[in-house]
Amino acid sequence: MERGKPTIGIIGLGPVGSILAAHLAKSGEDVVVEDIVKELLFTAKEPGLHISGIRELTARIDKTAGSMSELSKFNPDIIFVAAKACFLNSILSELERVYKPEMKLVSFENGLDNEQLIAETLGIDTAYRVVINYAGNKIGLGKAKMNWFQPPNYVGAFHRGKYITDETTKHIAKMMTASGLTTEETPEIKKHVWEKTILNSALCSICAVTGQTMKDAMAFAYTHDLAVKTLEEGLEVAKADGYDFGNDALNRFTSYLEKGGAHKPSMLIDVENKRPTEVDFMSGAIARYGKKYGISTPVNSTFTGLLKTMENRYLGR
């Protein structure tokens, strides 16, 4: 970090990674992107990644890599893992072979304990975590639509079993904010992770199984009731883990979901396209924490089982 502007690596050019890469590159950061889709890497160079929706910008990125070994040749200082959480284990198995102590690894994904998994797998003291409060969807090769952004994003560090802030979290927050993606550093990052995981679990799993949009799921009495029960379980388990969201949390979280738009969550899109889902890091994670603390989580557990069964069928496992 002391040698000047760091090189920023971004793994995964899905909507979330593309939005991040385009914003950072447009603001003058030294960005290198990694993805396995060669056509996407060509597009990132020319004509560039294009973001539409609530933001309109195009950024060309000259540094591209088709593998972790290629990425490592650019000597990135900070690496954002922006692929879906269900691919984190396979990404880390590749990163293990090229990891260097000076690299700072950042989980830029949904789900619980990703940063802990990074630290444990790579055997490192510190891993970083960003809670993303924007969303988008792919509308073409190298094109992503940014549907909403409710700032700020949050960044924190997981250091030897504790959550802190440090010079890297300060730099990430400053860099992302300067790019237009307002971000704050916080030692309470795990609480923000819990909040987003509880909210995501409530509708992602329900919509993925039922095929409903978020708006439809909250407008229909039966799925509305399931969403509320999912929230209740998540809030109870989070409290047992040391994160109490207050007496009015259920009402606040339910109200938030009721404002969801008439669009499909990414987990439903994954099911429709017969891809692996992030359920293990959402409802599945809440169920695991529930088991750890002796708390029953029948709704989260049931939706996890249903989605794992659906995946097993269409992936032919």
DODOLUM-815634 format. One record per atom (N, C-alpha, C): residue in one letter; x, y, z. Coordinates in pm, whole numbers, padded with zeros to 5 digits, always signed. Layout:
<sites>
AXYZ/...
</sites>
This chain:
<sites>
M+00082-00120+00000/M+00000+00000+00000/M+00086+00126+00000/E+00206+00118+00059/E+00292+00235+00068/E+00357+00272-00064/R+00358+00180-00160/R+00431+00205-00283/R+00348+00280-00387/G+00240+00342-00344/G+00159+00418-00438/G+00024+00354-00456/K-00044+00393-00562/K-00178+00341-00588/K-00175+00190-00606/P-00255+00117-00529/P-00253-00030-00539/P-00321-00081-00664/T-00282-00200-00705/T-00351-00269-00815/T-00468-00347-00755/I-00585-00327-00815/I-00707-00389-00762/I-00749-00504-00852/G-00752-00625-00799/G-00800-00741-00872/G-00946-00766-00841/I-01024-00801-00942/I-01166-00831-00922/I-01195-00966-00987/I-01234-01063-00905/I-01264-01197-00954/I-01414-01208-00978/G-01452-01230-01103/G-01593-01248-01136/G-01656-01123-01195/L-01699-01132-01320/L-01763-01019-01387/L-01913-01044-01408/G-01977-01092-01302/G-02122-01091-01300/G-02167-00948-01278/P-02296-00925-01257/P-02344-00787-01238/P-02274-00713-01125/V-02258-00778-01009/V-02196-00711-00894/V-02051-00677-00923/G-01974-00772-00977/G-01833-00748-01008/G-01815-00648-01119/S-01902-00653-01220/S-01892-00558-01331/S-01919-00415-01286/I-02019-00397-01200/I-02050-00264-01148/I-01932-00210-01067/L-01873-00294-00984/L-01756-00253-00906/L-01639-00218-00998/A-01608-00308-01091/A-01494-00287-01181/A-01509-00160-01263/A-01627-00138-01317/A-01650-00020-01401/A-01636+00108-01320/H-01691+00110-01201/H-01681+00230-01117/H-01536+00260-01079/L-01463+00157-01036/L-01324+00179-00994/L-01236+00221-01111/A-01254+00153-01225/A-01173+00187-01343/A-01205+00329-01391/K-01331+00365-01390/K-01373+00499-01435/K-01314+00608-01345/S-01295+00577-01218/S-01241+00677-01126/S-01088+00680-01123/G-01026+00597-01210/G-00881+00604-01224/G-00802+00501-01148/E-00868+00404-01089/E-00796+00298-01017/E-00731+00202-01117/D-00623+00138-01072/D-00553+00039-01153/D-00622-00095-01133/V-00707-00134-01228/V-00795-00251-01212/V-00755-00362-01308/V-00754-00486-01255/V-00740-00604-01339/V-00856-00696-01307/V-00924-00747-01410/V-01041-00832-01389/V-01012-00975-01431/E-01071-01070-01357/E-01055-01212-01387/E-01191-01275-01406/D-01204-01352-01514/D-01326-01428-01540/D-01290-01541-01636/I-01370-01648-01633/I-01339-01762-01720/I-01399-01747-01859/V-01485-01646-01878/V-01549-01625-02008/V-01462-01531-02092/K-01393-01587-02192/K-01298-01509-02270/K-01364-01393-02345/E-01485-01419-02399/E-01554-01313-02473/E-01584-01194-02383/L-01610-01221-02257/L-01637-01114-02162/L-01512-01030-02136/L-01397-01096-02131/L-01271-01024-02111/L-01237-00938-02232/F-01264-00991-02352/F-01243-00910-02472/F-01332-00786-02469/T-01457-00804-02427/T-01551-00693-02421/T-01508-00590-02317/A-01451-00638-02204/A-01405-00546-02100/A-01298-00450-02154/K-01217-00501-02247/K-01114-00417-02308/K-01172-00322-02412/E-01260-00373-02495/E-01317-00295-02605/E-01452-00352-02645/P-01560-00280-02631/P-01573-00136-02602/P-01570-00099-02455/G-01565-00199-02364/G-01561-00172-02221/G-01686-00222-02151/L-01681-00223-02020/L-01797-00262-01940/L-01896-00146-01936/H-02022-00177-01965/H-02123-00071-01968/H-02225-00093-01857/I-02246+00011-01776/I-02342+00007-01667/I-02457+00102-01699/S-02579+00053-01686/S-02698+00136-01710/S-02787+00129-01587/G-02907+00187-01598/G-02999+00187-01484/G-02987+00315-01407/I-02969+00305-01275/I-02958+00426-01194/I-02823+00495-01214/R-02728+00425-01276/R-02599+00483-01314/R-02575+00455-01461/E-02512+00547-01530/E-02478+00528-01671/E-02330+00556-01688/L-02251+00453-01718/L-02109+00473-01742/L-02051+00356-01819/T-01943+00382-01889/T-01868+00278-01960/T-01721+00293-01925/A-01656+00182-01895/A-01515+00185-01858/A-01441+00073-01928/R-01335+00108-01997/R-01250+00006-02061/R-01144-00040-01962/I-01122-00170-01958/I-01025-00228-01866/I-00924-00309-01946/D-00802-00260-01952/D-00698-00322-02035/D-00638-00447-01973/K-00637-00453-01840/K-00576-00567-01772/K-00682-00673-01745/T-00667-00787-01809/T-00763-00896-01791/T-00690-01028-01770/A-00757-01121-01702/A-00697-01252-01674/A-00805-01359-01686/G-00769-01472-01743/G-00861-01583-01760/G-00845-01691-01656/S-00756-01670-01559/S-00733-01768-01453/S-00667-01698-01335/M-00660-01768-01221/M-00596-01710-01103/M-00446-01692-01126/S-00384-01784-01198/S-00241-01772-01223/S-00211-01650-01309/E-00300-01622-01407/E-00283-01502-01488/E-00305-01377-01404/L-00403-01382-01317/L-00431-01268-01229/L-00310-01237-01142/S-00247-01342-01088/S-00135-01322-00996/S-00016-01254-01063/K-00005-01266-01195/K+00108-01204-01267/K+00099-01051-01266/F-00020-00998-01240/F-00036-00852-01229/F-00004-00802-01089/N+00030-00895-00997/N+00063-00860-00858/N-00042-00771-00793/P-00168-00812-00790/P-00271-00729-00727/P-00248-00714-00577/D-00270-00594-00528/D-00255-00568-00384/D-00382-00604-00308/I-00497-00573-00367/I-00627-00602-00306/I-00708-00681-00408/I-00761-00795-00366/I-00840-00879-00456/I-00982-00890-00401/F-01079-00843-00479/F-01220-00857-00445/F-01273-00986-00507/V-01325-01076-00425/V-01387-01197-00475/V-01535-01165-00495/A-01573-01138-00621/A-01709-01092-00651/A-01793-01198-00720/A-01743-01322-00725/A-01823-01432-00779/A-01925-01475-00674/K-02021-01556-00712/K-02121-01602-00616/K-02055-01688-00508/A-02113-01681-00388/A-02055-01750-00272/A-02045-01901-00294/C-02135-01958-00375/C-02131-02103-00398/C-02005-02146-00472/F-01932-02053-00531/F-01808-02085-00601/F-01683-02051-00517/L-01703-02003-00395/L-01590-01955-00315/L-01487-02065-00288/N-01532-02185-00255/N-01437-02293-00226/N-01348-02325-00345/S-01407-02331-00464/S-01326-02362-00582/S-01232-02247-00616/I-01275-02124-00595/I-01189-02009-00618/I-01069-02012-00522/L-01097-02043-00396/L-00990-02046-00296/L-00890-02159-00324/S-00938-02271-00378/S-00846-02381-00410/S-00748-02339-00519/E-00792-02251-00609/E-00702-02199-00712/E-00612-02089-00656/L-00669-02004-00572/L-00591-01894-00513/L-00479-01945-00424/E-00504-02059-00358/E-00402-02115-00269/E-00269-02134-00341/R-00273-02168-00469/R-00152-02199-00545/R-00073-02074-00584/V-00140-01957-00583/V-00073-01835-00628/V-00074-01724-00523/Y-00131-01752-00407/Y-00143-01649-00304/Y-00006-01601-00256/K+00005-01470-00235/K+00126-01409-00181/K+00087-01331-00055/P+00174-01330+00047/P+00140-01267+00175/P+00096-01120+00164/E+00144-01050+00063/E+00108-00908+00051/E-00032-00886-00006/M-00096-00991-00056/M-00231-00977-00112/M-00335-00962-00002/K-00427-00870-00021/K-00540-00852+00071/K-00665-00909+00003/L-00727-01010+00064/L-00843-01077+00007/L-00972-01021+00067/V-01065-00986-00021/V-01191-00925+00021/V-01309-01008-00031/S-01394-01055+00060/S-01518-01120+00018/S-01617-01012-00020/F-01661-01015-00146/F-01756-00917-00200/F-01880-00992-00245/E-01933-01075-00152/E-02040-01169-00187/E-02150-01166-00081/N-02256-01240-00107/N-02360-01261-00008/N-02320-01374+00085/G-02386-01381+00201/G-02373-01499+00287/G-02292-01478+00412/L-02309-01572+00505/L-02241-01569+00634/L-02105-01638+00630/D-02008-01576+00696/D-01877-01637+00726/D-01785-01657+00607/N-01810-01589+00495/N-01720-01600+00379/N-01579-01557+00415/E-01567-01448+00490/E-01436-01396+00527/E-01362-01493+00617/Q-01436-01564+00703/Q-01373-01664+00789/Q-01323-01782+00706/L-01402-01820+00607/L-01361-01929+00518/L-01234-01892+00443/I-01223-01768+00397/I-01103-01722+00327/I-00982-01731+00419/A-00996-01679+00541/A-00884-01679+00635/A-00840-01821+00671/E-00936-01908+00697/E-00904-02045+00736/E-00843-02124+00621/T-00898-02109+00501/T-00849-02186+00386/T-00707-02145+00348/L-00681-02015+00348/L-00549-01967+00309/L-00451-01960+00425/G-00502-01981+00547/G-00415-01977+00664/G-00357-01840+00689/I-00440-01736+00676/I-00392-01599+00691/I-00457-01533+00813/D-00391-01430+00866/D-00440-01362+00985/D-00563-01275+00959/T-00567-01215+00838/T-00671-01116+00811/T-00736-01137+00675/A-00868-01135+00675/A-00945-01135+00551/A-01048-01023+00565/Y-01092-00972+00452/Y-01180-00854+00453/Y-01318-00889+00401/R-01415-00806+00441/R-01553-00832+00403/R-01624-00702+00370/V-01693-00702+00257/V-01778-00589+00219/V-01922-00637+00215/V-02012-00562+00278/V-02155-00585+00264/V-02204-00488+00157/I-02254-00543+00048/I-02291-00464-00070/I-02438-00425-00061/N-02464-00297-00076/N-02602-00251-00073/N-02647-00196-00208/Y-02597-00259-00314/Y-02648-00232-00448/Y-02677-00365-00517/A-02754-00359-00623/A-02788-00482-00696/A-02807-00452-00844/G-02787-00554-00925/G-02804-00536-01068/G-02828-00669-01136/N-02848-00664-01266/N-02861-00788-01341/N-02794-00773-01478/K-02755-00885-01533/K-02689-00888-01663/K-02791-00865-01773/I-02761-00773-01866/I-02852-00749-01978/I-02784-00773-02113/G-02660-00818-02110/G-02586-00847-02232/G-02441-00871-02199/L-02362-00909-02298/L-02220-00934-02276/L-02150-00804-02236/G-02096-00802-02115/G-02027-00682-02066/G-02120-00570-02027/K-02251-00601-02017/K-02350-00498-01985/K-02430-00540-01861/A-02436-00449-01763/A-02512-00475-01642/A-02601-00356-01611/K-02720-00386-01565/K-02813-00280-01525/K-02810-00270-01373/M-02781-00152-01323/M-02779-00127-01179/M-02920-00088-01137/N-02987-00179-01065/N-03128-00159-01033/N-03151-00067-00915/W-03067-00078-00814/W-03081+00008-00698/W-02951+00014-00619/F-02938+00120-00541/F-02825+00137-00450/F-02874+00213-00328/Q-02865+00148-00213/Q-02905+00211-00088/Q-02780+00229-00002/P-02707+00340-00024/P-02580+00359+00045/P-02600+00376+00196/P-02492+00340+00272/P-02361+00301+00221/P-02344+00150+00212/N-02237+00107+00141/N-02184-00027+00158/N-02100-00024+00286/Y-02065-00140+00338/Y-01983-00145+00459/Y-01863-00236+00437/V-01750-00202+00500/V-01631-00285+00491/V-01569-00300+00629/G-01523-00421+00658/G-01455-00448+00784/G-01352-00557+00764/A-01275-00584+00868/A-01169-00684+00861/A-01191-00792+00966/F-01168-00917+00928/F-01170-01030+01021/F-01025-01063+01052/H-00981-01030+01173/H-00839-01044+01209/H-00825-01134+01332/R-00767-01251+01309/R-00741-01346+01417/R-00865-01368+01504/G-00978-01390+01438/G-01101-01423+01510/G-01183-01306+01557/K-01135-01183+01535/K-01209-01065+01577/K-01232-00972+01460/Y-01336-00890+01471/Y-01367-00794+01365/Y-01314-00656+01403/I-01239-00597+01310/I-01173-00470+01335/I-01178-00384+01208/T-01118-00266+01217/T-01088-00186+01098/T-00937-00163+01098/D-00881-00138+00980/D-00738-00112+00970/D-00711-00022+00850/E-00587-00008+00812/E-00552+00082+00701/E-00614+00035+00569/T-00627-00095+00553/T-00686-00147+00429/T-00836-00117+00422/T-00909-00135+00533/T-01051-00102+00531/T-01070+00047+00505/K-00982+00129+00561/K-00989+00274+00538/K-00968+00305+00390/H-00869+00237+00329/H-00842+00262+00186/H-00957+00215+00099/I-01012+00096+00128/I-01122+00043+00048/I-01244+00137+00056/A-01275+00183+00176/A-01389+00274+00192/A-01367+00403+00115/K-01249+00459+00124/K-01218+00584+00054/K-01222+00565-00098/M-01163+00455-00145/M-01156+00427-00288/M-01295+00402-00347/M-01376+00322-00281/M-01509+00292-00332/M-01598+00416-00329/T-01586+00493-00222/T-01666+00615-00212/T-01630+00714-00322/A-01502+00728-00348/A-01457+00819-00453/A-01508+00776-00590/S-01532+00647-00608/S-01580+00595-00736/S-01730+00614-00754/G-01799+00653-00647/G-01944+00669-00653/G-02020+00561-00579/L-01948+00463-00524/L-02010+00355-00447/L-01985+00380-00299/T-02057+00475-00242/T-02035+00521-00104/T-02022+00403-00007/T-01911+00399+00067/T-01879+00287+00154/T-01822+00337+00286/E-01860+00275+00396/E-01809+00310+00528/E-01737+00191+00589/E-01628+00217+00662/E-01561+00109+00734/E-01624+00095+00873/T-01628-00028+00923/T-01689-00052+01053/T-01634-00180+01116/P-01609-00177+01248/P-01571-00302+01316/P-01692-00390+01342/E-01814-00339+01313/E-01938-00415+01331/E-01985-00478+01201/I-01893-00513+01115/I-01929-00566+00984/I-02014-00693+00995/K-01988-00776+01096/K-02064-00902+01110/K-02213-00874+01134/K-02245-00766+01203/K-02386-00733+01225/K-02453-00697+01092/H-02381-00625+01006/H-02435-00591+00875/H-02449-00717+00788/V-02355-00811+00804/V-02363-00938+00731/V-02488-01014+00775/W-02510-01019+00906/W-02629-01088+00958/W-02756-01024+00903/E-02764-00891+00906/E-02884-00823+00860/E-02915-00856+00714/K-02813-00847+00630/K-02837-00874+00488/K-02869-01020+00464/T-02805-01110+00538/T-02831-01253+00521/T-02973-01288+00562/I-03021-01231+00671/I-03158-01257+00716/I-03257-01208+00612/L-03235-01086+00561/L-03326-01030+00461/L-03321-01110+00331/N-03200-01145+00287/N-03187-01224+00163/N-03253-01360+00176/S-03232-01425+00290/S-03285-01560+00309/S-03437-01560+00303/A-03498-01453+00353/A-03643-01449+00362/A-03711-01455+00226/L-03654-01389+00126/L-03720-01388-00004/L-03648-01467-00112/C-03514-01475-00107/C-03442-01548-00211/C-03488-01694-00218/S-03492-01760-00103/S-03529-01902-00102/S-03674-01921-00144/I-03765-01837-00091/I-03907-01849-00124/I-03931-01826-00273/C-03872-01720-00326/C-03891-01690-00469/C-03828-01797-00558/A-03712-01849-00516/A-03645-01950-00596/A-03727-02077-00607/V-03798-02113-00501/V-03880-02234-00501/V-04014-02211-00569/T-04074-02094-00548/T-04210-02069-00598/T-04215-02002-00734/G-04104-01940-00776/G-04104-01871-00905/G-04165-01733-00900/Q-04192-01680-00780/Q-04251-01548-00766/Q-04147-01437-00770/T-04190-01318-00809/T-04106-01200-00789/T-04112-01164-00641/M-04024-01075-00597/M-04024-01032-00458/M-04157-00966-00421/K-04208-00882-00511/K-04334-00814-00486/K-04449-00912-00474/D-04454-01010-00564/D-04561-01109-00561/D-04557-01193-00433/A-04435-01230-00391/A-04421-01314-00271/A-04472-01242-00147/M-04448-01111-00139/M-04493-01036-00022/M-04640-00995-00032/A-04698-01001-00152/A-04839-00965-00169/A-04932-01085-00147/F-04876-01207-00155/F-04957-01328-00141/F-04950-01373+00005/A-05063-01394+00068/A-05069-01417+00212/A-04981-01533+00259/Y-04984-01644+00185/Y-04911-01763+00230/Y-04760-01742+00227/T-04709-01687+00118/T-04564-01665+00111/T-04522-01547+00198/H-04610-01450+00218/H-04581-01341+00312/H-04560-01398+00451/D-04648-01492+00490/D-04637-01554+00622/D-04507-01634+00635/L-04469-01704+00527/L-04342-01779+00530/L-04223-01685+00542/A-04228-01572+00473/A-04119-01474+00481/A-04104-01422+00623/V-04216-01392+00688/V-04211-01342+00826/V-04153-01448+00920/K-04193-01573+00901/K-04139-01680+00985/K-03990-01699+00961/T-03945-01682+00836/T-03803-01691+00805/T-03726-01580+00877/L-03782-01460+00876/L-03721-01348+00948/L-03712-01377+01097/E-03819-01429+01155/E-03822-01459+01298/E-03709-01553+01335/E-03692-01659+01254/E-03585-01755+01282/E-03448-01689+01273/G-03426-01611+01166/G-03296-01547+01148/G-03264-01450+01260/L-03362-01372+01303/L-03339-01276+01411/L-03308-01345+01543/E-03377-01456+01569/E-03352-01530+01692/E-03211-01590+01693/V-03171-01646+01580/V-03037-01707+01572/V-02929-01600+01579/A-02949-01487+01512/A-02852-01377+01517/A-02835-01327+01661/K-02946-01317+01734/K-02939-01273+01873/K-02855-01369+01957/A-02872-01498+01932/A-02793-01598+02004/A-02645-01584+01971/D-02616-01535+01851/D-02477-01516+01808/D-02420-01382+01855/G-02501-01305+01926/G-02453-01178+01983/G-02496-01054+01908/Y-02591-01068+01814/Y-02634-00954+01733/Y-02784-00934+01747/D-02820-00843+01838/D-02960-00814+01868/D-03004-00691+01789/F-03106-00705+01706/F-03152-00595+01622/F-03266-00516+01684/G-03302-00545+01809/G-03401-00466+01880/G-03541-00524+01874/N-03629-00471+01961/N-03764-00523+01974/N-03850-00502+01850/D-03818-00397+01774/D-03899-00367+01655/D-03839-00424+01527/A-03740-00511+01541/A-03668-00563+01423/A-03759-00635+01326/L-03848-00718+01376/L-03934-00796+01286/L-04020-00703+01201/N-04076-00600+01263/N-04157-00504+01187/N-04073-00429+01085/R-03954-00388+01124/R-03866-00314+01032/R-03823-00400+00915/F-03783-00523+00943/F-03737-00612+00838/F-03852-00650+00743/T-03970-00673+00802/T-04086-00707+00719/T-04123-00589+00628/S-04121-00470+00684/S-04152-00350+00607/S-04054-00333+00492/Y-03929-00363+00517/Y-03826-00354+00412/Y-03859-00449+00297/L-03896-00572+00331/L-03927-00670+00227/L-04053-00632+00150/E-04147-00570+00218/E-04272-00531+00152/E-04251-00422+00048/K-04136-00356+00055/K-04104-00252-00043/K-04025-00308-00163/G-04003-00438-00162/G-03928-00502-00271/G-03999-00487-00405/G-03922-00471-00509/G-03980-00448-00641/G-04030-00575-00708/A-04089-00556-00824/A-04143-00668-00902/A-04033-00729-00987/H-03922-00767-00923/H-03813-00831-00996/H-03772-00962-00929/K-03703-01042-01002/K-03662-01173-00954/K-03529-01162-00878/P-03520-01221-00758/P-03391-01226-00691/P-03296-01319-00768/S-03167-01300-00747/S-03068-01375-00824/S-03080-01525-00805/M-03126-01569-00688/M-03137-01713-00665/M-03244-01776-00755/L-03353-01705-00779/L-03454-01754-00872/L-03398-01761-01013/I-03321-01661-01052/I-03259-01661-01184/I-03162-01779-01198/D-03090-01809-01090/D-02999-01925-01092/D-03076-02055-01112/V-03188-02069-01042/V-03269-02190-01057/V-03324-02200-01199/E-03374-02089-01252/E-03429-02090-01387/E-03324-02128-01491/N-03198-02091-01465/N-03089-02121-01558/N-03012-02247-01519/K-03067-02319-01420/K-03010-02447-01376/K-02863-02433-01333/R-02840-02332-01250/R-02706-02308-01195/R-02705-02334-01045/P-02587-02356-00986/P-02578-02368-00839/P-02628-02241-00773/T-02687-02254-00655/T-02738-02138-00582/T-02652-02111-00459/E-02678-01997-00395/E-02606-01958-00274/E-02681-01997-00147/V-02774-02091-00156/V-02858-02123-00041/V-02777-02167+00081/D-02663-02235+00061/D-02581-02279+00174/D-02528-02161+00255/F-02515-02045+00193/F-02461-01928+00260/F-02572-01836+00311/M-02698-01871+00285/M-02812-01791+00329/M-02898-01872+00425/S-03009-01927+00377/S-03095-02007+00464/S-03019-02124+00527/G-02930-02184+00449/G-02851-02295+00501/G-02761-02252+00615/A-02704-02132+00606/A-02617-02081+00712/A-02697-02051+00838/I-02817-01995+00822/I-02902-01969+00938/I-02939-02100+01006/A-02969-02202+00927/A-03002-02333+00984/A-02882-02392+01059/R-02762-02374+01004/R-02642-02426+01072/R-02618-02353+01204/Y-02632-02223+01204/Y-02616-02147+01327/Y-02725-02186+01428/G-02846-02211+01379/G-02953-02254+01467/G-02918-02384+01537/K-02863-02477+01461/K-02821-02605+01519/K-02711-02584+01623/K-02619-02491+01594/K-02509-02461+01686/K-02562-02413+01820/Y-02667-02330+01817/Y-02720-02271+01940/Y-02845-02342+01992/G-02881-02453+01931/G-02997-02528+01978/G-03129-02460+01951/I-03137-02385+01841/I-03258-02312+01804/I-03319-02377+01680/S-03447-02405+01687/S-03516-02468+01574/S-03537-02367+01461/T-03504-02408+01339/T-03521-02322+01221/T-03593-02400+01111/P-03717-02441+01134/P-03786-02528+01038/P-03807-02467+00901/V-03834-02337+00892/V-03860-02277+00761/V-03731-02266+00681/N-03626-02211+00742/N-03498-02201+00671/N-03445-02339+00635/S-03460-02435+00725/S-03411-02571+00699/S-03488-02636+00584/T-03620-02616+00582/T-03702-02675+00478/T-03669-02618+00340/F-03657-02485+00332/F-03624-02424+00203/F-03484-02462+00157/T-03391-02478+00253/T-03257-02525+00216/T-03265-02664+00156/G-03341-02753+00221/G-03356-02889+00171/G-03422-02894+00035/L-03524-02812+00014/L-03592-02808-00115/L-03499-02761-00226/L-03424-02655-00198/L-03335-02601-00301/L-03218-02694-00330/K-03166-02761-00226/K-03058-02856-00250/K-03109-02974-00334/T-03234-03014-00313/T-03293-03122-00392/T-03314-03078-00537/M-03360-02956-00555/M-03378-02903-00692/M-03244-02896-00764/E-03142-02847-00695/E-03007-02841-00755/E-02959-02980-00792/N-02978-03072-00700/N-02933-03210-00724/N-02995-03268-00850/R-03125-03234-00874/R-03194-03285-00992/R-03140-03223-01119/Y-03136-03089-01126/Y-03100-03030-01254/Y-02950-03025-01280/L-02867-03039-01175/L-02723-03047-01196/L-02675-03190-01214/G-02765-03286-01191/G-02730-03426-01212/G-02626-03476-01115/R-02634-03428-00990/R-02533-03471-00893/R-02564-03607-00837/
</sites>
